[in-house]
Amino acid sequence: TLAEIAGGTPAENAAATRAVLAGESGPRRDIVLLNAAAAIYVGGLAADLEEGVAKAAASIDSGAAESVLQSLIAATVSPAG
């Protein structure tokens, strides 16, 4: 249902994103996989959505997607002080 994938506060959305990238299954992961599959397909990196879903799932399951998130965080968060 829409309620299962609805966003919330920034902190809640961050926690949901981290949960998906940590391997949590469910509706949020399904939506992430479908959206990523569309981007992968449109970007020419998959022959169809099914292959795009497989590539997106592999990225999450291998930890590569989490690694990219950590790199993005490191590059955009100001050091304290």
PyMOL Python script that loads the backbone (N, CA, C, O; Angstrom):
from pymol import cmd

cmd.read_pdbstr("""\
ATOM      1  N   THR A   1       0.836  -1.188   0.000  1.00  0.00           N
ATOM      2  CA  THR A   1       0.000   0.000   0.000  1.00  0.00           C
ATOM      3  C   THR A   1       0.876   1.246   0.000  1.00  0.00           C
ATOM      4  O   THR A   1       2.071   1.183   0.289  1.00  0.00           O
ATOM      5  N   LEU A   2       0.278   2.347  -0.320  1.00  0.00           N
ATOM      6  CA  LEU A   2       0.999   3.611  -0.317  1.00  0.00           C
ATOM      7  C   LEU A   2       1.571   3.910   1.067  1.00  0.00           C
ATOM      8  O   LEU A   2       2.665   4.462   1.182  1.00  0.00           O
ATOM      9  N   ALA A   3       0.847   3.552   2.096  1.00  0.00           N
ATOM     10  CA  ALA A   3       1.318   3.801   3.464  1.00  0.00           C
ATOM     11  C   ALA A   3       2.620   3.060   3.761  1.00  0.00           C
ATOM     12  O   ALA A   3       3.419   3.518   4.578  1.00  0.00           O
ATOM     13  N   GLU A   4       2.839   1.925   3.110  1.00  0.00           N
ATOM     14  CA  GLU A   4       4.049   1.140   3.350  1.00  0.00           C
ATOM     15  C   GLU A   4       5.298   1.774   2.737  1.00  0.00           C
ATOM     16  O   GLU A   4       6.419   1.466   3.143  1.00  0.00           O
ATOM     17  N   ILE A   5       5.102   2.655   1.763  1.00  0.00           N
ATOM     18  CA  ILE A   5       6.254   3.278   1.104  1.00  0.00           C
ATOM     19  C   ILE A   5       6.294   4.792   1.285  1.00  0.00           C
ATOM     20  O   ILE A   5       7.205   5.462   0.799  1.00  0.00           O
ATOM     21  N   ALA A   6       5.305   5.318   1.984  1.00  0.00           N
ATOM     22  CA  ALA A   6       5.243   6.772   2.191  1.00  0.00           C
ATOM     23  C   ALA A   6       6.459   7.244   2.974  1.00  0.00           C
ATOM     24  O   ALA A   6       6.972   6.545   3.847  1.00  0.00           O
ATOM     25  N   GLY A   7       6.898   8.433   2.641  1.00  0.00           N
ATOM     26  CA  GLY A   7       8.019   9.038   3.350  1.00  0.00           C
ATOM     27  C   GLY A   7       7.567   9.616   4.673  1.00  0.00           C
ATOM     28  O   GLY A   7       6.389   9.571   5.029  1.00  0.00           O
ATOM     29  N   GLY A   8       8.520  10.153   5.383  1.00  0.00           N
ATOM     30  CA  GLY A   8       8.238  10.766   6.673  1.00  0.00           C
ATOM     31  C   GLY A   8       9.172  11.937   6.878  1.00  0.00           C
ATOM     32  O   GLY A   8       9.424  12.717   5.960  1.00  0.00           O
ATOM     33  N   THR A   9       9.670  12.049   8.061  1.00  0.00           N
ATOM     34  CA  THR A   9      10.623  13.114   8.373  1.00  0.00           C
ATOM     35  C   THR A   9      11.950  12.789   7.679  1.00  0.00           C
ATOM     36  O   THR A   9      12.167  11.653   7.257  1.00  0.00           O
ATOM     37  N   PRO A  10      12.832  13.778   7.561  1.00  0.00           N
ATOM     38  CA  PRO A  10      14.153  13.476   6.987  1.00  0.00           C
ATOM     39  C   PRO A  10      14.864  12.329   7.710  1.00  0.00           C
ATOM     40  O   PRO A  10      15.485  11.482   7.068  1.00  0.00           O
ATOM     41  N   ALA A  11      14.776  12.302   9.018  1.00  0.00           N
ATOM     42  CA  ALA A  11      15.423  11.228   9.779  1.00  0.00           C
ATOM     43  C   ALA A  11      14.787   9.875   9.472  1.00  0.00           C
ATOM     44  O   ALA A  11      15.492   8.875   9.336  1.00  0.00           O
ATOM     45  N   GLU A  12      13.474   9.840   9.363  1.00  0.00           N
ATOM     46  CA  GLU A  12      12.782   8.591   9.036  1.00  0.00           C
ATOM     47  C   GLU A  12      13.133   8.130   7.619  1.00  0.00           C
ATOM     48  O   GLU A  12      13.329   6.938   7.382  1.00  0.00           O
ATOM     49  N   ASN A  13      13.209   9.063   6.694  1.00  0.00           N
ATOM     50  CA  ASN A  13      13.555   8.717   5.314  1.00  0.00           C
ATOM     51  C   ASN A  13      14.990   8.208   5.225  1.00  0.00           C
ATOM     52  O   ASN A  13      15.273   7.265   4.487  1.00  0.00           O
ATOM     53  N   ALA A  14      15.893   8.832   5.977  1.00  0.00           N
ATOM     54  CA  ALA A  14      17.282   8.371   5.991  1.00  0.00           C
ATOM     55  C   ALA A  14      17.367   6.958   6.558  1.00  0.00           C
ATOM     56  O   ALA A  14      18.096   6.117   6.033  1.00  0.00           O
ATOM     57  N   ALA A  15      16.633   6.703   7.616  1.00  0.00           N
ATOM     58  CA  ALA A  15      16.639   5.371   8.218  1.00  0.00           C
ATOM     59  C   ALA A  15      16.064   4.335   7.252  1.00  0.00           C
ATOM     60  O   ALA A  15      16.577   3.219   7.163  1.00  0.00           O
ATOM     61  N   ALA A  16      15.011   4.695   6.536  1.00  0.00           N
ATOM     62  CA  ALA A  16      14.411   3.784   5.559  1.00  0.00           C
ATOM     63  C   ALA A  16      15.387   3.483   4.425  1.00  0.00           C
ATOM     64  O   ALA A  16      15.497   2.343   3.973  1.00  0.00           O
ATOM     65  N   THR A  17      16.088   4.510   3.974  1.00  0.00           N
ATOM     66  CA  THR A  17      17.076   4.329   2.904  1.00  0.00           C
ATOM     67  C   THR A  17      18.201   3.418   3.364  1.00  0.00           C
ATOM     68  O   THR A  17      18.607   2.502   2.649  1.00  0.00           O
ATOM     69  N   ARG A  18      18.697   3.679   4.561  1.00  0.00           N
ATOM     70  CA  ARG A  18      19.774   2.837   5.091  1.00  0.00           C
ATOM     71  C   ARG A  18      19.309   1.392   5.266  1.00  0.00           C
ATOM     72  O   ARG A  18      20.079   0.462   5.025  1.00  0.00           O
ATOM     73  N   ALA A  19      18.072   1.198   5.677  1.00  0.00           N
ATOM     74  CA  ALA A  19      17.541  -0.159   5.850  1.00  0.00           C
ATOM     75  C   ALA A  19      17.492  -0.898   4.517  1.00  0.00           C
ATOM     76  O   ALA A  19      17.868  -2.067   4.434  1.00  0.00           O
ATOM     77  N   VAL A  20      17.031  -0.218   3.487  1.00  0.00           N
ATOM     78  CA  VAL A  20      16.989  -0.846   2.163  1.00  0.00           C
ATOM     79  C   VAL A  20      18.401  -1.197   1.714  1.00  0.00           C
ATOM     80  O   VAL A  20      18.639  -2.304   1.229  1.00  0.00           O
ATOM     81  N   LEU A  21      19.338  -0.268   1.869  1.00  0.00           N
ATOM     82  CA  LEU A  21      20.706  -0.521   1.435  1.00  0.00           C
ATOM     83  C   LEU A  21      21.400  -1.574   2.285  1.00  0.00           C
ATOM     84  O   LEU A  21      22.389  -2.168   1.853  1.00  0.00           O
ATOM     85  N   ALA A  22      20.892  -1.811   3.492  1.00  0.00           N
ATOM     86  CA  ALA A  22      21.437  -2.860   4.353  1.00  0.00           C
ATOM     87  C   ALA A  22      20.836  -4.222   4.036  1.00  0.00           C
ATOM     88  O   ALA A  22      21.216  -5.225   4.641  1.00  0.00           O
ATOM     89  N   GLY A  23      19.887  -4.265   3.078  1.00  0.00           N
ATOM     90  CA  GLY A  23      19.332  -5.547   2.655  1.00  0.00           C
ATOM     91  C   GLY A  23      17.925  -5.843   3.108  1.00  0.00           C
ATOM     92  O   GLY A  23      17.403  -6.926   2.846  1.00  0.00           O
ATOM     93  N   GLU A  24      17.295  -4.887   3.791  1.00  0.00           N
ATOM     94  CA  GLU A  24      15.920  -5.128   4.239  1.00  0.00           C
ATOM     95  C   GLU A  24      15.000  -5.323   3.034  1.00  0.00           C
ATOM     96  O   GLU A  24      15.010  -4.526   2.096  1.00  0.00           O
ATOM     97  N   SER A  25      14.215  -6.382   3.073  1.00  0.00           N
ATOM     98  CA  SER A  25      13.278  -6.631   1.980  1.00  0.00           C
ATOM     99  C   SER A  25      11.932  -6.004   2.305  1.00  0.00           C
ATOM    100  O   SER A  25      11.666  -5.620   3.444  1.00  0.00           O
ATOM    101  N   GLY A  26      11.094  -5.908   1.289  1.00  0.00           N
ATOM    102  CA  GLY A  26       9.765  -5.349   1.484  1.00  0.00           C
ATOM    103  C   GLY A  26       9.423  -4.352   0.408  1.00  0.00           C
ATOM    104  O   GLY A  26      10.156  -4.205  -0.571  1.00  0.00           O
ATOM    105  N   PRO A  27       8.306  -3.662   0.585  1.00  0.00           N
ATOM    106  CA  PRO A  27       7.823  -2.736  -0.434  1.00  0.00           C
ATOM    107  C   PRO A  27       8.798  -1.612  -0.775  1.00  0.00           C
ATOM    108  O   PRO A  27       8.892  -1.210  -1.934  1.00  0.00           O
ATOM    109  N   ARG A  28       9.516  -1.106   0.210  1.00  0.00           N
ATOM    110  CA  ARG A  28      10.467  -0.023  -0.078  1.00  0.00           C
ATOM    111  C   ARG A  28      11.592  -0.521  -0.984  1.00  0.00           C
ATOM    112  O   ARG A  28      11.978   0.163  -1.931  1.00  0.00           O
ATOM    113  N   ARG A  29      12.109  -1.695  -0.697  1.00  0.00           N
ATOM    114  CA  ARG A  29      13.145  -2.271  -1.559  1.00  0.00           C
ATOM    115  C   ARG A  29      12.589  -2.491  -2.966  1.00  0.00           C
ATOM    116  O   ARG A  29      13.265  -2.203  -3.954  1.00  0.00           O
ATOM    117  N   ASP A  30      11.374  -2.995  -3.055  1.00  0.00           N
ATOM    118  CA  ASP A  30      10.761  -3.239  -4.364  1.00  0.00           C
ATOM    119  C   ASP A  30      10.695  -1.955  -5.190  1.00  0.00           C
ATOM    120  O   ASP A  30      11.003  -1.964  -6.382  1.00  0.00           O
ATOM    121  N   ILE A  31      10.295  -0.858  -4.561  1.00  0.00           N
ATOM    122  CA  ILE A  31      10.197   0.419  -5.271  1.00  0.00           C
ATOM    123  C   ILE A  31      11.586   0.913  -5.666  1.00  0.00           C
ATOM    124  O   ILE A  31      11.777   1.407  -6.777  1.00  0.00           O
ATOM    125  N   VAL A  32      12.548   0.784  -4.770  1.00  0.00           N
ATOM    126  CA  VAL A  32      13.924   1.192  -5.080  1.00  0.00           C
ATOM    127  C   VAL A  32      14.446   0.389  -6.264  1.00  0.00           C
ATOM    128  O   VAL A  32      15.045   0.951  -7.181  1.00  0.00           O
ATOM    129  N   LEU A  33      14.222  -0.923  -6.250  1.00  0.00           N
ATOM    130  CA  LEU A  33      14.695  -1.765  -7.350  1.00  0.00           C
ATOM    131  C   LEU A  33      14.044  -1.370  -8.668  1.00  0.00           C
ATOM    132  O   LEU A  33      14.718  -1.307  -9.696  1.00  0.00           O
ATOM    133  N   LEU A  34      12.756  -1.108  -8.649  1.00  0.00           N
ATOM    134  CA  LEU A  34      12.066  -0.741  -9.885  1.00  0.00           C
ATOM    135  C   LEU A  34      12.557   0.607 -10.416  1.00  0.00           C
ATOM    136  O   LEU A  34      12.806   0.748 -11.613  1.00  0.00           O
ATOM    137  N   ASN A  35      12.694   1.587  -9.540  1.00  0.00           N
ATOM    138  CA  ASN A  35      13.196   2.897  -9.973  1.00  0.00           C
ATOM    139  C   ASN A  35      14.630   2.805 -10.484  1.00  0.00           C
ATOM    140  O   ASN A  35      14.968   3.385 -11.516  1.00  0.00           O
ATOM    141  N   ALA A  36      15.464   2.077  -9.762  1.00  0.00           N
ATOM    142  CA  ALA A  36      16.848   1.918 -10.203  1.00  0.00           C
ATOM    143  C   ALA A  36      16.904   1.157 -11.523  1.00  0.00           C
ATOM    144  O   ALA A  36      17.703   1.492 -12.398  1.00  0.00           O
ATOM    145  N   ALA A  37      16.067   0.138 -11.673  1.00  0.00           N
ATOM    146  CA  ALA A  37      16.030  -0.633 -12.915  1.00  0.00           C
ATOM    147  C   ALA A  37      15.682   0.252 -14.098  1.00  0.00           C
ATOM    148  O   ALA A  37      16.266   0.112 -15.173  1.00  0.00           O
ATOM    149  N   ALA A  38      14.745   1.154 -13.910  1.00  0.00           N
ATOM    150  CA  ALA A  38      14.367   2.072 -14.991  1.00  0.00           C
ATOM    151  C   ALA A  38      15.546   2.962 -15.359  1.00  0.00           C
ATOM    152  O   ALA A  38      15.806   3.180 -16.543  1.00  0.00           O
ATOM    153  N   ALA A  39      16.258   3.475 -14.373  1.00  0.00           N
ATOM    154  CA  ALA A  39      17.422   4.327 -14.643  1.00  0.00           C
ATOM    155  C   ALA A  39      18.529   3.531 -15.324  1.00  0.00           C
ATOM    156  O   ALA A  39      19.164   4.027 -16.255  1.00  0.00           O
ATOM    157  N   ILE A  40      18.763   2.324 -14.880  1.00  0.00           N
ATOM    158  CA  ILE A  40      19.791   1.471 -15.477  1.00  0.00           C
ATOM    159  C   ILE A  40      19.434   1.150 -16.918  1.00  0.00           C
ATOM    160  O   ILE A  40      20.298   1.177 -17.794  1.00  0.00           O
ATOM    161  N   TYR A  41      18.177   0.850 -17.168  1.00  0.00           N
ATOM    162  CA  TYR A  41      17.712   0.555 -18.529  1.00  0.00           C
ATOM    163  C   TYR A  41      17.829   1.783 -19.432  1.00  0.00           C
ATOM    164  O   TYR A  41      18.381   1.701 -20.529  1.00  0.00           O
ATOM    165  N   VAL A  42      17.312   2.910 -18.971  1.00  0.00           N
ATOM    166  CA  VAL A  42      17.361   4.141 -19.771  1.00  0.00           C
ATOM    167  C   VAL A  42      18.807   4.559 -20.022  1.00  0.00           C
ATOM    168  O   VAL A  42      19.121   5.118 -21.073  1.00  0.00           O
ATOM    169  N   GLY A  43      19.672   4.292 -19.074  1.00  0.00           N
ATOM    170  CA  GLY A  43      21.085   4.611 -19.227  1.00  0.00           C
ATOM    171  C   GLY A  43      21.836   3.651 -20.142  1.00  0.00           C
ATOM    172  O   GLY A  43      23.030   3.822 -20.385  1.00  0.00           O
ATOM    173  N   GLY A  44      21.137   2.650 -20.645  1.00  0.00           N
ATOM    174  CA  GLY A  44      21.744   1.718 -21.582  1.00  0.00           C
ATOM    175  C   GLY A  44      22.592   0.638 -20.954  1.00  0.00           C
ATOM    176  O   GLY A  44      23.375  -0.016 -21.643  1.00  0.00           O
ATOM    177  N   LEU A  45      22.446   0.439 -19.656  1.00  0.00           N
ATOM    178  CA  LEU A  45      23.252  -0.561 -18.966  1.00  0.00           C
ATOM    179  C   LEU A  45      22.524  -1.886 -18.758  1.00  0.00           C
ATOM    180  O   LEU A  45      23.067  -2.812 -18.155  1.00  0.00           O
ATOM    181  N   ALA A  46      21.288  -1.971 -19.260  1.00  0.00           N
ATOM    182  CA  ALA A  46      20.515  -3.211 -19.185  1.00  0.00           C
ATOM    183  C   ALA A  46      19.647  -3.313 -20.431  1.00  0.00           C
ATOM    184  O   ALA A  46      19.191  -2.305 -20.971  1.00  0.00           O
ATOM    185  N   ALA A  47      19.426  -4.541 -20.876  1.00  0.00           N
ATOM    186  CA  ALA A  47      18.621  -4.772 -22.075  1.00  0.00           C
ATOM    187  C   ALA A  47      17.132  -4.563 -21.818  1.00  0.00           C
ATOM    188  O   ALA A  47      16.371  -4.257 -22.735  1.00  0.00           O
ATOM    189  N   ASP A  48      16.722  -4.734 -20.552  1.00  0.00           N
ATOM    190  CA  ASP A  48      15.308  -4.577 -20.199  1.00  0.00           C
ATOM    191  C   ASP A  48      15.198  -4.328 -18.691  1.00  0.00           C
ATOM    192  O   ASP A  48      16.196  -4.339 -17.971  1.00  0.00           O
ATOM    193  N   LEU A  49      13.971  -4.105 -18.235  1.00  0.00           N
ATOM    194  CA  LEU A  49      13.777  -3.813 -16.809  1.00  0.00           C
ATOM    195  C   LEU A  49      14.157  -4.994 -15.922  1.00  0.00           C
ATOM    196  O   LEU A  49      14.669  -4.805 -14.819  1.00  0.00           O
ATOM    197  N   GLU A  50      13.909  -6.196 -16.396  1.00  0.00           N
ATOM    198  CA  GLU A  50      14.251  -7.369 -15.594  1.00  0.00           C
ATOM    199  C   GLU A  50      15.759  -7.418 -15.312  1.00  0.00           C
ATOM    200  O   GLU A  50      16.181  -7.685 -14.187  1.00  0.00           O
ATOM    201  N   GLU A  51      16.550  -7.160 -16.335  1.00  0.00           N
ATOM    202  CA  GLU A  51      18.001  -7.123 -16.145  1.00  0.00           C
ATOM    203  C   GLU A  51      18.388  -5.946 -15.248  1.00  0.00           C
ATOM    204  O   GLU A  51      19.306  -6.057 -14.435  1.00  0.00           O
ATOM    205  N   GLY A  52      17.689  -4.828 -15.396  1.00  0.00           N
ATOM    206  CA  GLY A  52      17.943  -3.674 -14.549  1.00  0.00           C
ATOM    207  C   GLY A  52      17.667  -3.967 -13.081  1.00  0.00           C
ATOM    208  O   GLY A  52      18.427  -3.552 -12.206  1.00  0.00           O
ATOM    209  N   VAL A  53      16.578  -4.683 -12.814  1.00  0.00           N
ATOM    210  CA  VAL A  53      16.259  -5.076 -11.432  1.00  0.00           C
ATOM    211  C   VAL A  53      17.363  -5.967 -10.880  1.00  0.00           C
ATOM    212  O   VAL A  53      17.789  -5.801  -9.737  1.00  0.00           O
ATOM    213  N   ALA A  54      17.824  -6.910 -11.691  1.00  0.00           N
ATOM    214  CA  ALA A  54      18.884  -7.819 -11.241  1.00  0.00           C
ATOM    215  C   ALA A  54      20.161  -7.045 -10.920  1.00  0.00           C
ATOM    216  O   ALA A  54      20.824  -7.323  -9.921  1.00  0.00           O
ATOM    217  N   LYS A  55      20.501  -6.084 -11.759  1.00  0.00           N
ATOM    218  CA  LYS A  55      21.708  -5.284 -11.515  1.00  0.00           C
ATOM    219  C   LYS A  55      21.546  -4.415 -10.274  1.00  0.00           C
ATOM    220  O   LYS A  55      22.486  -4.274  -9.491  1.00  0.00           O
ATOM    221  N   ALA A  56      20.372  -3.837 -10.088  1.00  0.00           N
ATOM    222  CA  ALA A  56      20.125  -3.015  -8.903  1.00  0.00           C
ATOM    223  C   ALA A  56      20.197  -3.867  -7.639  1.00  0.00           C
ATOM    224  O   ALA A  56      20.796  -3.457  -6.644  1.00  0.00           O
ATOM    225  N   ALA A  57      19.593  -5.039  -7.676  1.00  0.00           N
ATOM    226  CA  ALA A  57      19.630  -5.936  -6.519  1.00  0.00           C
ATOM    227  C   ALA A  57      21.056  -6.362  -6.206  1.00  0.00           C
ATOM    228  O   ALA A  57      21.440  -6.437  -5.039  1.00  0.00           O
ATOM    229  N   ALA A  58      21.834  -6.638  -7.228  1.00  0.00           N
ATOM    230  CA  ALA A  58      23.233  -7.024  -7.022  1.00  0.00           C
ATOM    231  C   ALA A  58      24.018  -5.887  -6.375  1.00  0.00           C
ATOM    232  O   ALA A  58      24.867  -6.124  -5.515  1.00  0.00           O
ATOM    233  N   SER A  59      23.737  -4.666  -6.786  1.00  0.00           N
ATOM    234  CA  SER A  59      24.420  -3.508  -6.213  1.00  0.00           C
ATOM    235  C   SER A  59      24.096  -3.358  -4.727  1.00  0.00           C
ATOM    236  O   SER A  59      24.977  -3.069  -3.918  1.00  0.00           O
ATOM    237  N   ILE A  60      22.846  -3.553  -4.384  1.00  0.00           N
ATOM    238  CA  ILE A  60      22.450  -3.458  -2.970  1.00  0.00           C
ATOM    239  C   ILE A  60      23.025  -4.631  -2.186  1.00  0.00           C
ATOM    240  O   ILE A  60      23.629  -4.447  -1.129  1.00  0.00           O
ATOM    241  N   ASP A  61      22.830  -5.845  -2.716  1.00  0.00           N
ATOM    242  CA  ASP A  61      23.218  -7.042  -1.976  1.00  0.00           C
ATOM    243  C   ASP A  61      24.726  -7.182  -1.798  1.00  0.00           C
ATOM    244  O   ASP A  61      25.181  -7.792  -0.831  1.00  0.00           O
ATOM    245  N   SER A  62      25.499  -6.624  -2.718  1.00  0.00           N
ATOM    246  CA  SER A  62      26.961  -6.696  -2.610  1.00  0.00           C
ATOM    247  C   SER A  62      27.532  -5.635  -1.665  1.00  0.00           C
ATOM    248  O   SER A  62      28.696  -5.707  -1.272  1.00  0.00           O
ATOM    249  N   GLY A  63      26.703  -4.651  -1.305  1.00  0.00           N
ATOM    250  CA  GLY A  63      27.175  -3.555  -0.466  1.00  0.00           C
ATOM    251  C   GLY A  63      27.686  -2.371  -1.271  1.00  0.00           C
ATOM    252  O   GLY A  63      28.064  -1.351  -0.694  1.00  0.00           O
ATOM    253  N   ALA A  64      27.706  -2.488  -2.601  1.00  0.00           N
ATOM    254  CA  ALA A  64      28.216  -1.404  -3.448  1.00  0.00           C
ATOM    255  C   ALA A  64      27.375  -0.138  -3.302  1.00  0.00           C
ATOM    256  O   ALA A  64      27.924   0.963  -3.246  1.00  0.00           O
ATOM    257  N   ALA A  65      26.062  -0.278  -3.240  1.00  0.00           N
ATOM    258  CA  ALA A  65      25.191   0.896  -3.114  1.00  0.00           C
ATOM    259  C   ALA A  65      25.432   1.597  -1.779  1.00  0.00           C
ATOM    260  O   ALA A  65      25.477   2.826  -1.728  1.00  0.00           O
ATOM    261  N   GLU A  66      25.583   0.844  -0.715  1.00  0.00           N
ATOM    262  CA  GLU A  66      25.871   1.426   0.610  1.00  0.00           C
ATOM    263  C   GLU A  66      27.215   2.149   0.578  1.00  0.00           C
ATOM    264  O   GLU A  66      27.362   3.215   1.175  1.00  0.00           O
ATOM    265  N   SER A  67      28.181   1.578  -0.106  1.00  0.00           N
ATOM    266  CA  SER A  67      29.499   2.197  -0.223  1.00  0.00           C
ATOM    267  C   SER A  67      29.416   3.543  -0.940  1.00  0.00           C
ATOM    268  O   SER A  67      30.074   4.504  -0.542  1.00  0.00           O
ATOM    269  N   VAL A  68      28.614   3.609  -1.983  1.00  0.00           N
ATOM    270  CA  VAL A  68      28.435   4.871  -2.703  1.00  0.00           C
ATOM    271  C   VAL A  68      27.769   5.899  -1.796  1.00  0.00           C
ATOM    272  O   VAL A  68      28.150   7.070  -1.797  1.00  0.00           O
ATOM    273  N   LEU A  69      26.778   5.469  -1.023  1.00  0.00           N
ATOM    274  CA  LEU A  69      26.128   6.386  -0.086  1.00  0.00           C
ATOM    275  C   LEU A  69      27.140   6.922   0.913  1.00  0.00           C
ATOM    276  O   LEU A  69      27.161   8.122   1.188  1.00  0.00           O
ATOM    277  N   GLN A  70      27.973   6.057   1.455  1.00  0.00           N
ATOM    278  CA  GLN A  70      28.971   6.498   2.429  1.00  0.00           C
ATOM    279  C   GLN A  70      29.947   7.490   1.800  1.00  0.00           C
ATOM    280  O   GLN A  70      30.338   8.462   2.446  1.00  0.00           O
ATOM    281  N   SER A  71      30.342   7.258   0.552  1.00  0.00           N
ATOM    282  CA  SER A  71      31.236   8.194  -0.140  1.00  0.00           C
ATOM    283  C   SER A  71      30.561   9.542  -0.349  1.00  0.00           C
ATOM    284  O   SER A  71      31.187  10.590  -0.186  1.00  0.00           O
ATOM    285  N   LEU A  72      29.282   9.510  -0.709  1.00  0.00           N
ATOM    286  CA  LEU A  72      28.529  10.755  -0.892  1.00  0.00           C
ATOM    287  C   LEU A  72      28.428  11.519   0.421  1.00  0.00           C
ATOM    288  O   LEU A  72      28.623  12.734   0.457  1.00  0.00           O
ATOM    289  N   ILE A  73      28.129  10.814   1.481  1.00  0.00           N
ATOM    290  CA  ILE A  73      28.049  11.453   2.800  1.00  0.00           C
ATOM    291  C   ILE A  73      29.389  12.085   3.168  1.00  0.00           C
ATOM    292  O   ILE A  73      29.436  13.228   3.624  1.00  0.00           O
ATOM    293  N   ALA A  74      30.462  11.351   2.971  1.00  0.00           N
ATOM    294  CA  ALA A  74      31.804  11.857   3.313  1.00  0.00           C
ATOM    295  C   ALA A  74      32.147  13.089   2.495  1.00  0.00           C
ATOM    296  O   ALA A  74      32.823  13.993   2.986  1.00  0.00           O
ATOM    297  N   ALA A  75      31.687  13.132   1.250  1.00  0.00           N
ATOM    298  CA  ALA A  75      32.021  14.257   0.372  1.00  0.00           C
ATOM    299  C   ALA A  75      31.161  15.490   0.631  1.00  0.00           C
ATOM    300  O   ALA A  75      31.529  16.595   0.234  1.00  0.00           O
ATOM    301  N   THR A  76      30.023  15.310   1.293  1.00  0.00           N
ATOM    302  CA  THR A  76      29.097  16.448   1.434  1.00  0.00           C
ATOM    303  C   THR A  76      28.908  16.922   2.864  1.00  0.00           C
ATOM    304  O   THR A  76      28.367  18.010   3.068  1.00  0.00           O
ATOM    305  N   VAL A  77      29.320  16.172   3.845  1.00  0.00           N
ATOM    306  CA  VAL A  77      29.140  16.571   5.244  1.00  0.00           C
ATOM    307  C   VAL A  77      30.337  17.395   5.671  1.00  0.00           C
ATOM    308  O   VAL A  77      31.484  16.973   5.519  1.00  0.00           O
ATOM    309  N   SER A  78      30.065  18.567   6.203  1.00  0.00           N
ATOM    310  CA  SER A  78      31.136  19.445   6.684  1.00  0.00           C
ATOM    311  C   SER A  78      31.777  18.855   7.930  1.00  0.00           C
ATOM    312  O   SER A  78      31.083  18.336   8.804  1.00  0.00           O
ATOM    313  N   PRO A  79      33.095  18.933   8.011  1.00  0.00           N
ATOM    314  CA  PRO A  79      33.735  18.478   9.240  1.00  0.00           C
ATOM    315  C   PRO A  79      33.351  19.383  10.407  1.00  0.00           C
ATOM    316  O   PRO A  79      33.167  20.587  10.232  1.00  0.00           O
ATOM    317  N   ALA A  80      33.235  18.809  11.574  1.00  0.00           N
ATOM    318  CA  ALA A  80      32.891  19.596  12.766  1.00  0.00           C
ATOM    319  C   ALA A  80      34.012  20.577  13.078  1.00  0.00           C
ATOM    320  O   ALA A  80      35.193  20.289  12.885  1.00  0.00           O
ATOM    321  N   GLY A  81      33.614  21.716  13.553  1.00  0.00           N
ATOM    322  CA  GLY A  81      34.636  22.666  13.973  1.00  0.00           C
ATOM    323  C   GLY A  81      34.526  23.894  13.264  1.00  0.00           C
ATOM    324  O   GLY A  81      35.313  24.812  13.495  1.00  0.00           O
TER     325      GLY A  81
END
""", "prot")
cmd.dss("prot")
cmd.show_as("cartoon", "prot")
cmd.util.cbc("prot")
cmd.orient("prot")
